[in-house]
Amino acid sequence: MIKANDPLLSSWIEVPGNSDFPIQNIPFGIIRPKGKDSRPATRIGNMAIDLSALCDAGYLNDLDLDDLSVFYAPVLNDFISLGKPVWQAVRQKLSGLFNVNNNDLKDDEGTLKLALYSVDEVEMMLPVQVGDYTDFYSSIEHATNVGIMFRDPANALLPNWKHIPVGYHGRSSSIVVSGTDIHRPKGQTKADDADAPVFGPSRLFDFELEMAFIAGKKTALGERITTAEAEDAIFGMLLFNDLSVRDIQKWEYVPLGPFLSKSFGSVVSPWIVTLDALEPFRVKGPRQDPPVLDYLKYTGHKNIDIKLEVSIQPEGREENIVSNSNYKYMYWNMAQQLAHQTVNGCNINVGDMYGSGTISGPTPDSYGSMLELSWKGTKPLKLSDGSERKFILDNDAIIMRGHTEKDGVRVGFGEVIVKVLPAK
């Protein structure tokens, strides 16, 4: 049997050059066709494929599932809860149906009319119901930059940073899908030379370039997940823009960390790319020194070579790429993050989301936030229209993209877009 991520595979659906969605990808998302309810889908090229329509026509019957209702649900949680063997079987089945050498579905015009939509014809929905959300702080370059800016440059990293994947529990209710506009938030800020805080719109609106992973397993309170078990409990990954407002954050974060500065809206890409699709693109991670404790040790390559970029697009103007980074730079990997999340017995649920933390690289053009790119506003970025940015202005759009490529196969995540609207 040809495997779903075989580089020699091709589809009878046309896939444009440099598409993030060849037949080797087979991501999962939720679409809402015009006049219809939300339902699970996959994507090849520029076509969204309605899994409920394939189910109606009997093409998924031989998956031997007790309950096919998962292909009609408005979120992917029920499907994800079936476990990794089912995820793999469904990807393999879809790969076979859309293989260039398989004419069974290709010649079924009635089913194709109901199942295939141009991606421009459907509304993309939030793919999972996010129950809990953890945001990590796992890029050593980002943590070092922040430490240099706000603390002692000679001791940029806090003493615990190289020993634990630092994280905090975030607000899941404000996670939204790409294309959702976000208003500039209001809150308390305090100038360094002021005696008291003031209330008003944030002035220092920022993005954070992140990836996120989705939990694919439910555990009981007291149950732990080891680094060896972690990837069987991870469904897949998506792009994540953890919007932040630095002036509100600076005033509130001591002693308990971010609160209102990060709960006004965080944005994800709509297609979840499975770890199976990303398997060929694994690379060795950074050397961890000092050695980590036993429960954080792992074997094999856990980092993934995902090229990431961020653009700013002023309203009515062309977009400007301001950052080129890579997920492979992450100091703490997903397996370690999930092992640390559960080592105290914390239970997790299907659909829980885990942000990587801002992904910065080793060079100034690879920093993953405006805080770093403009170095706290001291080095403004000049855009192609002649304007400058220290932080994000009203009506700017922030666009993030990510893909990985090897042996002529490109697998990607599409894009995550958010427009910043004036404060209400």
C-alpha positions as CSV (number, residue, x, y, z in Angstrom):
1,M,0.0,0.0,0.0
2,I,1.3,3.5,-0.9
3,K,1.6,5.6,2.2
4,A,-0.3,8.9,2.4
5,N,2.8,11.0,2.6
6,D,4.7,9.3,-0.2
7,P,6.5,12.0,-2.2
8,L,5.6,10.2,-5.5
9,L,1.8,10.6,-4.9
10,S,-0.2,12.9,-7.0
11,S,-3.9,13.7,-7.2
12,W,-6.5,14.0,-9.9
13,I,-7.4,17.3,-8.3
14,E,-5.3,20.1,-9.7
15,V,-2.7,21.4,-7.2
16,P,-1.1,24.7,-8.2
17,G,2.6,25.1,-7.9
18,N,3.8,26.1,-4.4
19,S,0.5,25.0,-2.9
20,D,0.6,24.2,0.8
21,F,-2.0,21.5,0.2
22,P,-0.8,18.6,-2.0
23,I,-2.2,15.1,-1.6
24,Q,0.6,14.4,0.9
25,N,-1.0,16.9,3.4
26,I,-4.6,15.9,3.9
27,P,-5.3,18.4,6.7
28,F,-8.5,18.6,8.6
29,G,-10.8,21.6,9.2
30,I,-14.4,22.8,9.4
31,I,-16.1,24.4,6.5
32,R,-19.5,26.1,6.2
33,P,-20.8,26.1,2.7
34,K,-23.3,28.9,1.9
35,G,-26.7,28.0,3.2
36,K,-25.5,24.9,5.0
37,D,-24.3,23.8,8.4
38,S,-20.7,23.5,9.5
39,R,-19.1,20.2,8.7
40,P,-15.6,18.5,8.7
41,A,-13.5,18.7,5.5
42,T,-10.1,18.2,4.1
43,R,-8.3,20.2,1.4
44,I,-6.3,19.4,-1.8
45,G,-5.0,22.3,-3.8
46,N,-7.7,25.0,-3.8
47,M,-10.6,22.5,-3.2
48,A,-12.3,21.9,0.1
49,I,-13.7,18.4,0.4
50,D,-16.8,17.8,2.4
51,L,-16.3,14.6,4.4
52,S,-20.0,14.3,5.2
53,A,-20.8,14.2,1.5
54,L,-18.3,11.4,1.0
55,C,-19.9,9.6,4.0
56,D,-23.4,10.0,2.5
57,A,-22.2,8.4,-0.7
58,G,-20.7,5.4,1.1
59,Y,-17.0,6.1,0.4
60,L,-16.0,6.0,4.1
61,N,-18.0,2.9,5.0
62,D,-15.1,0.6,4.9
63,L,-13.3,2.5,7.7
64,D,-15.2,0.2,10.0
65,L,-16.2,2.9,12.5
66,D,-19.0,2.3,14.9
67,D,-20.2,5.9,14.5
68,L,-19.9,7.9,11.3
69,S,-21.6,10.9,12.9
70,V,-18.1,12.4,13.5
71,F,-18.1,13.4,9.8
72,Y,-21.2,15.6,10.4
73,A,-20.2,17.4,13.6
74,P,-19.6,21.2,13.7
75,V,-16.2,20.7,15.3
76,L,-13.5,18.1,15.0
77,N,-13.4,17.1,18.7
78,D,-15.5,13.9,18.3
79,F,-13.4,12.7,15.3
80,I,-10.1,13.5,17.1
81,S,-11.3,11.5,20.1
82,L,-11.3,8.3,18.1
83,G,-7.5,8.2,18.3
84,K,-4.4,8.0,16.2
85,P,-5.2,4.7,14.4
86,V,-8.4,6.2,13.1
87,W,-6.8,9.5,12.1
88,Q,-4.2,7.5,10.1
89,A,-6.8,5.3,8.5
90,V,-8.9,8.3,7.4
91,R,-5.9,10.1,5.9
92,Q,-4.9,6.9,4.1
93,K,-8.5,6.4,2.8
94,L,-8.7,10.0,1.5
95,S,-5.3,9.7,-0.1
96,G,-6.5,6.6,-2.0
97,L,-9.7,8.2,-3.1
98,F,-8.0,11.3,-4.6
99,N,-5.0,9.4,-6.0
100,V,-4.4,10.2,-9.6
101,N,-4.7,6.4,-10.4
102,N,-8.1,6.0,-8.7
103,N,-11.1,6.8,-11.0
104,D,-13.9,5.5,-8.7
105,L,-14.7,8.9,-7.1
106,K,-13.2,10.9,-10.0
107,D,-16.0,9.5,-12.3
108,D,-18.8,10.0,-9.7
109,E,-20.1,13.3,-10.9
110,G,-23.1,13.3,-8.5
111,T,-21.0,12.9,-5.4
112,L,-18.3,15.4,-6.6
113,K,-21.0,18.0,-7.1
114,L,-21.9,17.7,-3.4
115,A,-18.4,17.1,-2.0
116,L,-16.1,19.6,-3.7
117,Y,-16.0,23.3,-3.1
118,S,-13.6,26.0,-4.1
119,V,-12.0,27.3,-0.9
120,D,-13.4,30.7,-1.9
121,E,-16.9,29.4,-1.7
122,V,-16.8,28.2,1.9
123,E,-16.4,30.0,5.2
124,M,-13.7,28.5,7.4
125,M,-14.7,27.9,11.0
126,L,-12.7,27.3,14.2
127,P,-11.7,23.7,13.7
128,V,-12.0,22.5,17.3
129,Q,-13.9,23.5,20.5
130,V,-10.9,24.7,22.6
131,G,-11.5,23.7,26.2
132,D,-8.2,24.7,27.8
133,Y,-5.3,26.6,26.4
134,T,-1.7,26.7,27.5
135,D,0.9,29.1,26.1
136,F,4.5,28.2,26.5
137,Y,7.6,30.3,26.4
138,S,9.9,27.9,24.6
139,S,12.1,29.9,22.1
140,I,15.5,30.6,23.7
141,E,16.2,33.4,21.3
142,H,12.9,35.1,22.2
143,A,13.3,34.6,25.9
144,T,16.9,35.9,25.7
145,N,15.8,39.0,23.7
146,V,13.1,39.9,26.2
147,G,15.5,39.3,29.1
148,I,18.1,41.7,27.6
149,M,15.5,44.4,27.0
150,F,13.8,44.3,30.4
151,R,16.3,42.7,32.8
152,D,20.1,42.3,33.2
153,P,21.6,41.5,29.8
154,A,24.2,39.4,31.5
155,N,21.5,37.2,33.0
156,A,18.8,37.4,30.4
157,L,17.3,34.0,31.1
158,L,15.6,33.4,34.5
159,P,17.2,30.6,36.5
160,N,14.4,28.1,35.7
161,W,14.2,28.7,32.0
162,K,16.6,25.9,30.9
163,H,15.1,23.4,33.3
164,I,11.3,23.6,32.6
165,P,9.1,24.5,29.6
166,V,7.7,27.7,31.1
167,G,4.0,28.2,30.4
168,Y,0.8,29.8,31.6
169,H,-2.9,29.0,31.4
170,G,-4.5,31.3,28.9
171,R,-8.1,32.3,27.9
172,S,-9.6,29.8,25.4
173,S,-12.8,31.8,24.9
174,S,-11.0,34.5,22.9
175,I,-9.3,32.1,20.4
176,V,-10.8,32.8,17.0
177,V,-10.2,31.6,13.4
178,S,-8.2,33.5,10.7
179,G,-10.2,36.3,9.1
180,T,-11.7,37.5,12.4
181,D,-11.1,41.3,12.9
182,I,-9.9,42.3,16.4
183,H,-10.4,45.6,18.1
184,R,-7.6,47.3,19.8
185,P,-8.2,46.6,23.5
186,K,-8.4,49.1,26.4
187,G,-6.9,48.7,29.8
188,Q,-4.6,50.2,32.4
189,T,-1.2,51.4,31.5
190,K,1.4,53.3,33.5
191,A,4.3,55.4,32.1
192,D,7.6,55.0,33.8
193,D,7.6,58.6,35.0
194,A,3.9,58.6,36.1
195,D,2.7,58.3,39.7
196,A,-0.5,56.4,38.8
197,P,-1.9,54.4,35.9
198,V,-4.4,55.6,33.3
199,F,-7.1,53.9,31.4
200,G,-7.5,53.9,27.6
201,P,-6.6,52.1,24.3
202,S,-3.3,50.2,24.2
203,R,-0.6,52.0,22.2
204,L,1.8,49.1,21.8
205,F,-0.2,46.5,19.9
206,D,1.9,43.5,18.9
207,F,1.8,40.0,17.3
208,E,3.5,36.9,18.4
209,L,4.5,34.4,15.8
210,E,3.7,31.0,17.1
211,M,2.7,27.4,16.2
212,A,0.1,25.5,18.2
213,F,-0.7,21.9,18.7
214,I,-4.1,20.2,19.4
215,A,-4.4,17.5,22.1
216,G,-5.9,14.3,20.7
217,K,-6.4,12.4,23.9
218,K,-8.4,12.7,27.1
219,T,-6.6,11.7,30.4
220,A,-7.8,11.3,33.9
221,L,-6.7,13.5,36.8
222,G,-3.4,12.1,38.1
223,E,-2.5,10.5,34.8
224,R,0.8,11.5,33.2
225,I,2.0,11.5,29.6
226,T,5.6,10.7,28.9
227,T,7.7,12.2,26.2
228,A,7.6,8.8,24.4
229,E,3.8,8.8,24.6
230,A,3.2,12.4,23.8
231,E,3.0,12.3,20.0
232,D,0.3,9.7,20.1
233,A,-1.7,12.2,22.1
234,I,-1.2,15.1,19.7
235,F,-3.6,15.4,16.7
236,G,-1.8,18.1,14.7
237,M,-0.6,21.6,14.4
238,L,-1.7,25.0,13.1
239,L,-0.4,28.6,12.9
240,F,-1.1,30.8,15.9
241,N,-0.9,34.6,16.3
242,D,-0.9,35.3,20.0
243,L,-1.8,39.0,19.9
244,S,-0.4,41.0,22.7
245,V,-0.4,44.6,24.0
246,R,2.9,45.4,25.6
247,D,1.9,48.5,27.6
248,I,-0.9,46.7,29.4
249,Q,1.3,43.7,29.8
250,K,4.1,45.6,31.4
251,W,1.8,47.1,34.1
252,E,-0.1,43.9,34.9
253,Y,2.3,40.9,34.6
254,V,3.9,41.1,38.0
255,P,3.3,38.9,40.0
256,L,1.1,36.4,38.1
257,G,1.9,37.0,34.4
258,P,-0.2,38.0,31.4
259,F,-3.9,38.6,31.8
260,L,-5.8,41.3,29.9
261,S,-2.8,41.9,27.7
262,K,-3.4,38.5,26.0
263,S,-7.0,37.6,26.4
264,F,-8.7,40.0,23.9
265,G,-8.1,37.8,20.8
266,S,-5.7,35.1,19.6
267,V,-6.0,33.9,16.0
268,V,-5.4,30.4,14.5
269,S,-5.2,29.1,10.9
270,P,-8.2,27.0,9.9
271,W,-6.5,23.8,8.7
272,I,-4.9,21.4,11.2
273,V,-2.0,19.5,9.7
274,T,-1.5,16.1,11.3
275,L,1.8,15.0,12.8
276,D,1.8,12.1,10.2
277,A,1.9,14.6,7.4
278,L,4.8,16.4,9.1
279,E,6.7,13.2,9.8
280,P,9.2,13.5,6.8
281,F,10.2,17.0,7.9
282,R,11.6,16.3,11.3
283,V,15.1,17.7,12.3
284,K,17.3,17.6,15.3
285,G,16.6,20.2,17.9
286,P,19.0,22.5,19.8
287,R,21.4,20.9,22.3
288,Q,19.8,21.3,25.8
289,D,22.4,22.4,28.3
290,P,22.3,21.7,31.2
291,P,20.9,18.3,30.8
292,V,17.1,18.1,31.5
293,L,15.6,16.0,34.2
294,D,14.7,12.4,33.3
295,Y,11.0,13.0,32.7
296,L,11.9,15.6,30.0
297,K,14.4,13.4,28.2
298,Y,13.5,12.0,24.8
299,T,14.8,10.1,21.9
300,G,14.7,10.8,18.1
301,H,14.2,14.1,16.3
302,K,11.3,16.1,17.7
303,N,11.7,19.5,16.0
304,I,10.2,20.2,12.6
305,D,11.7,22.4,9.8
306,I,8.7,24.7,9.3
307,K,9.6,28.0,7.5
308,L,7.5,30.9,8.9
309,E,7.0,34.4,7.8
310,V,5.1,37.5,9.0
311,S,3.8,40.3,6.9
312,I,2.2,43.7,7.8
313,Q,-0.3,45.1,5.3
314,P,-1.4,48.7,5.8
315,E,-5.0,49.2,4.6
316,G,-5.1,49.5,0.9
317,R,-1.4,49.0,0.5
318,E,0.9,46.1,-0.4
319,E,2.1,43.7,2.3
320,N,5.6,43.8,3.7
321,I,7.4,40.8,5.0
322,V,8.9,41.8,8.4
323,S,10.0,38.4,9.8
324,N,11.3,35.1,8.5
325,S,11.7,32.5,11.2
326,N,11.5,28.7,11.6
327,Y,9.9,26.3,14.1
328,K,13.1,24.2,14.2
329,Y,14.6,26.8,16.5
330,M,12.4,25.8,19.4
331,Y,14.4,24.9,22.5
332,W,11.6,22.9,24.1
333,N,9.7,20.6,21.8
334,M,6.0,19.5,21.8
335,A,6.7,16.1,23.5
336,Q,8.5,17.9,26.4
337,Q,5.8,20.5,26.7
338,L,3.0,17.9,27.0
339,A,5.0,15.8,29.4
340,H,5.6,18.8,31.6
341,Q,2.0,19.9,31.4
342,T,0.9,16.5,32.8
343,V,3.8,15.5,35.1
344,N,1.9,16.9,38.1
345,G,-1.2,14.8,37.2
346,C,-3.0,17.6,35.3
347,N,-5.7,16.1,33.1
348,I,-6.1,17.1,29.5
349,N,-9.0,16.9,27.0
350,V,-9.4,16.4,23.3
351,G,-9.2,19.8,21.6
352,D,-7.0,21.5,24.2
353,M,-4.6,23.8,22.5
354,Y,-1.0,24.5,23.3
355,G,0.9,27.5,21.9
356,S,4.6,27.2,21.3
357,G,5.4,30.7,22.5
358,T,6.9,33.3,20.3
359,I,9.3,31.8,17.7
360,S,12.4,33.9,17.2
361,G,15.5,32.9,15.3
362,P,19.1,34.0,15.8
363,T,19.1,37.0,13.5
364,P,17.2,40.3,13.8
365,D,15.1,39.5,10.7
366,S,13.9,36.3,12.3
367,Y,12.5,37.8,15.4
368,G,8.9,36.8,16.0
369,S,7.3,40.0,17.5
370,M,7.4,43.7,16.9
371,L,8.7,44.1,20.5
372,E,11.9,42.4,19.2
373,L,11.9,43.6,15.5
374,S,11.7,47.3,16.6
375,W,13.7,46.5,19.8
376,K,11.1,48.0,22.1
377,G,10.3,50.8,19.7
378,T,13.9,52.1,19.3
379,K,14.4,50.8,15.8
380,P,11.3,51.4,13.7
381,L,10.6,49.3,10.6
382,K,10.2,51.2,7.4
383,L,7.5,49.8,5.1
384,S,7.3,50.1,1.3
385,D,4.7,52.9,1.4
386,G,7.2,55.0,3.4
387,S,5.5,54.7,6.7
388,E,7.2,53.3,9.8
389,R,6.1,50.8,12.4
390,K,7.3,50.5,16.0
391,F,4.1,48.5,16.8
392,I,0.9,47.6,14.9
393,L,-1.4,50.5,13.9
394,D,-5.1,50.6,13.5
395,N,-6.4,49.0,10.2
396,D,-3.1,47.1,9.7
397,A,-3.5,43.5,8.7
398,I,-1.1,40.9,10.1
399,I,-0.5,37.9,7.9
400,M,1.4,34.7,9.0
401,R,2.3,31.8,6.7
402,G,4.2,28.6,7.3
403,H,5.3,25.6,5.2
404,T,7.9,22.8,5.1
405,E,9.5,21.3,2.0
406,K,11.6,18.2,1.2
407,D,12.1,15.9,-1.8
408,G,9.9,18.1,-4.0
409,V,6.9,18.0,-1.6
410,R,5.7,21.1,0.2
411,V,3.3,20.7,3.1
412,G,1.9,23.9,4.7
413,F,-0.7,25.5,6.9
414,G,-2.0,28.3,4.6
415,E,-2.2,31.6,6.4
416,V,-3.6,33.2,9.4
417,I,-4.8,36.8,8.9
418,V,-6.1,39.4,11.4
419,K,-7.0,43.0,10.9
420,V,-6.6,45.4,13.8
421,L,-9.6,47.7,14.2
422,P,-9.7,50.9,16.3
423,A,-10.7,50.5,19.9
424,K,-14.4,50.5,20.6
